[in-house]
Every structure is written in structure tokens, then in C-alpha cells.
Amino acid sequence: MDVSEWAFGVPNVSVVGDGYCFPYPMELIVKKRIKKLSNAHFEVFDLSGNLLLQIDGGVWNFNMKRIIRDPAGFPILTLRGKAISFQHKWKVHEGENKDENNVLFIVKQSHPIQIKKELHVFLENYKNKAPDFHVSGSYTSLSFKVFKGHRILAEVKHNFTLESFYKGKEKYRIKIYPEVDYAFIVALLVVLDENDTP
């Protein structure tokens, strides 16, 4: 890798852990597969084909729960969602923790009726507080960008085709900027994908 692609002095954005941050840009491929109309499975790979993360959970049901695991199957994060009227909110815990006082971060739609996709991310109680991160994307596409203030942390492109949709297989490509926690970005992708599922 060219030395010019390395970042020096860029503030670290670590939410899940420092082990998911690297001082150079990363590109990841996320493959989503729907199995038997009741379960969705994601796999996250680097460009060399190494499995980095895997995600499982129900789809098209009221159990809005996803578990992000490492390649060996060890749980890293548990995402639990709740629909409040038309506004979805997700709480994310480390491992399989359920303790309401030990929430790693909260993700919620910026507004119940959206012209474009917007998510707000809070590292603490979100009431009367500006979001720590925000996600912005087109309403007609699951492609989006993740921001901390005006700094872009990641860009996600949804490679959608009707053929892949009918086969229950979809693909995302993620560009992670230097010193950004890729497990955190993948968790936001999963939330946005789940919110978009009928």
C-alpha cells in the first residue's frame, strides 16, 4: 500500500473497539443472503476474501434483533430494534448483553416521515442532545454516508439489481476512512437495511 494512503494525526473514531480501526482506508464487501423468508445472514469480507464479520437475525418478523459475530462466531454486538409509531429506534450492546444501563450506542430515525434516509446515532441518552454521528443517504437507495460533524467516516454503496433481489442475495461495498471503527459502520448498515425491510 502506498504510504500516502496512511493517515497520521487523524482522530481515532472507536465505538466498538480500537481493534476495528486501521490507519489506512479499507474497502469491505458485505453479502446479504435471505434464507427461507425468515432469516437474513450477512457476511463481511475484505478485498482479499477474508471473512471479518458475520451477522444473523430474523427478517420480516417482529423480532428486530441482529447479532454481529467475529469469524469464529463469537458475539461482538447485539442490535435490538423497536418501532415507535413509524420511527425505528435501535439499542446496541456489547456481546449479548441486555443491560439497559450498558448501551453502547442508540440509533434512531431523524424524523418519522423522511424525504431522504437519515439516522441519528447517540453514544449516550439522546434526549435534549445533538447526535454524535449521522447517516445520510438517498431515499430510493440503501447507499449512504456516515458523518461525525462534517467529517465523512465511511461511504456505503448498495449494488442492487432486480435479479439479485429475487434470488435473495444482495451486496454492499463499503469504503472505510482511516482510523474509523469498521464494526461500528457495519452495525449502522445492518440497522439501515433492517429499517428498509418491509
N, C-alpha and C positions, 0 to 999 in steps of 0.2 A: 504494500500500500504506500502511496506517495505521502511523504512526511507533511506536505501542505494540507492534507486532509485531516490531520490530527488537530485537536483543539487544545490550546494551552490557556489557562486562566478563565475558562468558561465556567460559570457557576454550575455545580452539580445539581441535577433535579432527581433526587432519590425519594421515592414514595414507598415502594415495596422493599427495596434494599439496594445498597451500593453495588452488590454483585451483578446487578442488571444494567449497570451504567458502564459505558466504554468511552475512551477519549477520541473516538473517531466515528464517523457516520456509519450506520448499519442499514442494510436492506433485508427485510424479512418477507417471507411468503406465508400467508395464512390460508389454509384449505379448510373449507367447511363442508361437512357431509351430513345430510339428513338421512336417518335410518328409520325405516318403518313408520314414518309420520309421527313419531312420538319422541324421538331423541335426536339431538344435534350434537355433532362432535367436531371440534376444531383441532387442527394441528398447526404448529408454528415452526417454520424451518428457516435457517439461514440460507444464503445463496449456494452454499456447498452441500445442502441437503441434510444438514444435521438437525435432528429434532430438538427444539429448545423448550417448548411448552405444549401441553395438550389440555383441552377444555371439554367438559361434558356437562349435560344437563337436559332437562325436558324442553320440548318445543310445542307450541300450540296447546298449552295447558295452563292451569292456574298456579302451578308450582314454579314460580320465577326464581330459579336457583341455578347457578353455574359454579363449577369448581375448576379452578386453574391448577394444573399439576405440572411438576417437573417431568423430564423424560422417563424417570423411574416410576412415576405415578404418585409421588409424594405431594400432598396438597399444599399449595403455596397461598392461594386466596380462595375465599368463598364469597360469591356475589349473591345477594338476596334482594329481590325486587318487590315493589308494592305499587299497585296502580291507585293513585289518589285522584278520583274522577278521571280526567283524561291525561293527567300529569303523572308520569312514572318517576319513582324515586328508588334508588338502589343504595344499599349499605354494603360496604366491602370490609371483610375481616381477614386477618392473617390466618392461614391454615384453615381449619374447620371450626374456628371459634364462633360462638353465638352471643358472646357477652355484649350487651348493648352499650356498655361503658368502654368497650375496647374496639371501637370502629376505626378502621384505618383511613377511610375516606367515604364521602357521600356524593352520589351523582344524581342530579335531577334535571328535568327539562326546564329551560328558562321560562317557558310560558306554555299553558295548555294548548293554545292554538298557535301553530308555528308556520310561518311562510318559508323559513329555511330551518334546517336542523340545527338546534342549539342545545348544548348541555352545559350546565354549570357544575363544577367539581369543588368540593369543600373538604379541607383537611380537619376541620373542627365543626362544631354546631353551626349550621348555616343561617340561623335566624339573625336578622339585622346585621348581616355580614356580606361583604363582597366576595365573590368566588375566588379561590386560589388559582384555578385553571378554567379555561372554557374551550369547548369543542364547537366548531362551526363548519357546516357543510351544506351542500345543495339539498333541497327537499326531495328532488327526484332521483337522488343517488346516495349511496352509502359512502361515497368518497368524502373525506373531511380533513381538517387540520386541527391540531391541538396547540393551544397557546397558553403561555404564562405571561400575563400582561400583553406586551406586543411581541414577545419572543416566540417564534414558531419552534415547537418541540418535536413535532412529527407530522408527516403527511401520509394519509391512507388513501389508496386508490382501489375502488371496487371494480374488478374485472367481470362485469355482469354480461351474460348472454342468455337469451331465452332457452337455448339448448341446455346450458349448464343448470339453469333454474329447474327445468323439467326433470333433469336427471338427479336433482337433489345435491348437486355439487357446485360450490361457488368458491371464488378465490379473491383474496385481497393481497395487495402489495403495500408494504409499509416502509417508509423512509424515516429512520430514527436519527435525529441530530445528535452530535457529540454530547456526552455526559448526561444523557436522558435515559431514565429507567424504562426499558422496553417492556417489562412485565406490566407496568402501570398503563402504558399505551395500549397494550393488547387487551387489558381489562376494559378500557374505555371502548374499544372496538366491539367487544362482546356485548356491552351494555347497549350501544347504539344499534347493533344488529338485532338484539332481542326486542328493543323498543319498536323496531321496524317490522317485526314479525307479526302477522295478523293474529 
